[in-house]
Amino acid sequence: MVTKNNKPTRKILVTVFEKNGEYEYNTLVPMEVPKGVHIWSMLDKYAKNWYSDSESAEKVDCCEYYLNHGETFVAVSYVPVAEKDYPVLKKYI
């Protein structure tokens, strides 16, 4: 598949794990990543900016941060998605 600017993309399903006190959440986000973009670097920035206050983010590891002055932990991971499965995921997630 290609994006609107005709660049080929890779399809991924991103999982954002968030722990805030005793509460834990998983959020699934289907994404198209242009070829040539390093996925882990992009996801590291995505995790750091999960909340708008990225200045208080404390990095734990790649794609793992404490946010909101240590109150919230966020970890981001992904799995590749087959081209034929991506439209279904995008529609229902």
Phi and psi in degrees as GROMACS dihedral restraints (atoms count N, CA, C in turn):
[ dihedral_restraints ]
;  ai    aj    ak    al  type     phi  dphi    fc
    3     4     5     6     1  -121.5    20    10
    4     5     6     7     1   153.4    20    10
    6     7     8     9     1   -81.2    20    10
    7     8     9    10     1   178.9    20    10
    9    10    11    12     1   -59.9    20    10
   10    11    12    13     1   -26.7    20    10
   12    13    14    15     1   -92.8    20    10
   13    14    15    16     1    18.0    20    10
   15    16    17    18     1    65.8    20    10
   16    17    18    19     1    21.1    20    10
   18    19    20    21     1   -94.1    20    10
   19    20    21    22     1   135.6    20    10
   21    22    23    24     1   -65.3    20    10
   22    23    24    25     1   148.2    20    10
   24    25    26    27     1  -128.5    20    10
   25    26    27    28     1   162.5    20    10
   27    28    29    30     1  -108.3    20    10
   28    29    30    31     1   143.3    20    10
   30    31    32    33     1  -101.5    20    10
   31    32    33    34     1   132.9    20    10
   33    34    35    36     1  -138.0    20    10
   34    35    36    37     1   157.6    20    10
   36    37    38    39     1  -115.2    20    10
   37    38    39    40     1   115.9    20    10
   39    40    41    42     1   -94.3    20    10
   40    41    42    43     1   135.3    20    10
   42    43    44    45     1  -111.6    20    10
   43    44    45    46     1   124.7    20    10
   45    46    47    48     1  -107.5    20    10
   46    47    48    49     1   113.7    20    10
   48    49    50    51     1   -96.0    20    10
   49    50    51    52     1   128.9    20    10
   51    52    53    54     1  -129.7    20    10
   52    53    54    55     1   129.9    20    10
   54    55    56    57     1  -121.9    20    10
   55    56    57    58     1   123.4    20    10
   57    58    59    60     1  -131.0    20    10
   58    59    60    61     1    99.4    20    10
   60    61    62    63     1    65.6    20    10
   61    62    63    64     1  -126.6    20    10
   63    64    65    66     1   -88.5    20    10
   64    65    66    67     1    -1.5    20    10
   66    67    68    69     1   -97.3    20    10
   67    68    69    70     1   138.3    20    10
   69    70    71    72     1  -127.9    20    10
   70    71    72    73     1   139.5    20    10
   72    73    74    75     1  -134.6    20    10
   73    74    75    76     1   148.3    20    10
   75    76    77    78     1  -122.7    20    10
   76    77    78    79     1   131.9    20    10
   78    79    80    81     1  -121.2    20    10
   79    80    81    82     1   130.9    20    10
   81    82    83    84     1  -103.0    20    10
   82    83    84    85     1   134.0    20    10
   84    85    86    87     1  -135.4    20    10
   85    86    87    88     1   110.4    20    10
   87    88    89    90     1   -73.4    20    10
   88    89    90    91     1   136.1    20    10
   90    91    92    93     1  -136.6    20    10
   91    92    93    94     1   150.2    20    10
   93    94    95    96     1  -108.7    20    10
   94    95    96    97     1   125.3    20    10
   96    97    98    99     1  -113.8    20    10
   97    98    99   100     1   122.3    20    10
   99   100   101   102     1   -59.7    20    10
  100   101   102   103     1   141.5    20    10
  102   103   104   105     1   -61.0    20    10
  103   104   105   106     1   142.4    20    10
  105   106   107   108     1    97.7    20    10
  106   107   108   109     1   -16.8    20    10
  108   109   110   111     1   -89.4    20    10
  109   110   111   112     1   129.8    20    10
  111   112   113   114     1   -74.8    20    10
  112   113   114   115     1   115.4    20    10
  114   115   116   117     1   -61.5    20    10
  115   116   117   118     1   -46.2    20    10
  117   118   119   120     1   -64.0    20    10
  118   119   120   121     1   -37.5    20    10
  120   121   122   123     1   -64.4    20    10
  121   122   123   124     1   -42.0    20    10
  123   124   125   126     1   -64.1    20    10
  124   125   126   127     1   -43.0    20    10
  126   127   128   129     1   -70.2    20    10
  127   128   129   130     1   -30.2    20    10
  129   130   131   132     1   -62.9    20    10
  130   131   132   133     1   -43.9    20    10
  132   133   134   135     1   -66.0    20    10
  133   134   135   136     1   -37.1    20    10
  135   136   137   138     1   -61.5    20    10
  136   137   138   139     1   -44.9    20    10
  138   139   140   141     1   -64.2    20    10
  139   140   141   142     1   -44.7    20    10
  141   142   143   144     1   -62.0    20    10
  142   143   144   145     1   -32.1    20    10
  144   145   146   147     1  -102.7    20    10
  145   146   147   148     1    19.7    20    10
  147   148   149   150     1   -56.6    20    10
  148   149   150   151     1   -39.2    20    10
  150   151   152   153     1  -110.1    20    10
  151   152   153   154     1   159.6    20    10
  153   154   155   156     1   -69.3    20    10
  154   155   156   157     1   -13.9    20    10
  156   157   158   159     1   -93.3    20    10
  157   158   159   160     1    70.0    20    10
  159   160   161   162     1   -73.2    20    10
  160   161   162   163     1   -15.0    20    10
  162   163   164   165     1   -66.9    20    10
  163   164   165   166     1   -29.3    20    10
  165   166   167   168     1   -90.3    20    10
  166   167   168   169     1     3.5    20    10
  168   169   170   171     1   -68.4    20    10
  169   170   171   172     1   132.7    20    10
  171   172   173   174     1  -114.3    20    10
  172   173   174   175     1   116.8    20    10
  174   175   176   177     1   -74.1    20    10
  175   176   177   178     1   132.7    20    10
  177   178   179   180     1  -100.6    20    10
  178   179   180   181     1   -47.3    20    10
  180   181   182   183     1  -160.9    20    10
  181   182   183   184     1  -177.9    20    10
  183   184   185   186     1   -59.0    20    10
  184   185   186   187     1   124.2    20    10
  186   187   188   189     1    68.7    20    10
  187   188   189   190     1    20.5    20    10
  189   190   191   192     1  -131.3    20    10
  190   191   192   193     1   127.5    20    10
  192   193   194   195     1  -141.9    20    10
  193   194   195   196     1   149.8    20    10
  195   196   197   198     1   -94.8    20    10
  196   197   198   199     1   128.6    20    10
  198   199   200   201     1  -119.0    20    10
  199   200   201   202     1   171.5    20    10
  201   202   203   204     1    53.1    20    10
  202   203   204   205     1    48.3    20    10
  204   205   206   207     1    59.1    20    10
  205   206   207   208     1    39.8    20    10
  207   208   209   210     1    87.4    20    10
  208   209   210   211     1     0.8    20    10
  210   211   212   213     1   -77.9    20    10
  211   212   213   214     1   -25.6    20    10
  213   214   215   216     1  -128.3    20    10
  214   215   216   217     1   134.4    20    10
  216   217   218   219     1  -106.3    20    10
  217   218   219   220     1   134.3    20    10
  219   220   221   222     1  -130.1    20    10
  220   221   222   223     1   132.2    20    10
  222   223   224   225     1  -131.6    20    10
  223   224   225   226     1   134.7    20    10
  225   226   227   228     1  -119.1    20    10
  226   227   228   229     1   135.2    20    10
  228   229   230   231     1  -139.3    20    10
  229   230   231   232     1   174.5    20    10
  231   232   233   234     1  -152.3    20    10
  232   233   234   235     1   161.9    20    10
  234   235   236   237     1  -131.1    20    10
  235   236   237   238     1   144.9    20    10
  237   238   239   240     1   -69.8    20    10
  238   239   240   241     1   152.2    20    10
  240   241   242   243     1  -124.1    20    10
  241   242   243   244     1   136.3    20    10
  243   244   245   246     1   -65.9    20    10
  244   245   246   247     1   144.9    20    10
  246   247   248   249     1   -52.1    20    10
  247   248   249   250     1   -42.6    20    10
  249   250   251   252     1   -72.0    20    10
  250   251   252   253     1   -24.7    20    10
  252   253   254   255     1   -87.6    20    10
  253   254   255   256     1   -20.8    20    10
  255   256   257   258     1   -59.5    20    10
  256   257   258   259     1   -45.8    20    10
  258   259   260   261     1   -59.0    20    10
  259   260   261   262     1   -35.3    20    10
  261   262   263   264     1   -68.0    20    10
  262   263   264   265     1   -45.4    20    10
  264   265   266   267     1   -60.6    20    10
  265   266   267   268     1   -45.0    20    10
  267   268   269   270     1   -61.7    20    10
  268   269   270   271     1   -36.1    20    10
  270   271   272   273     1   -71.4    20    10
  271   272   273   274     1   -39.2    20    10
  273   274   275   276     1  -104.3    20    10
  274   275   276   277     1    -6.4    20    10
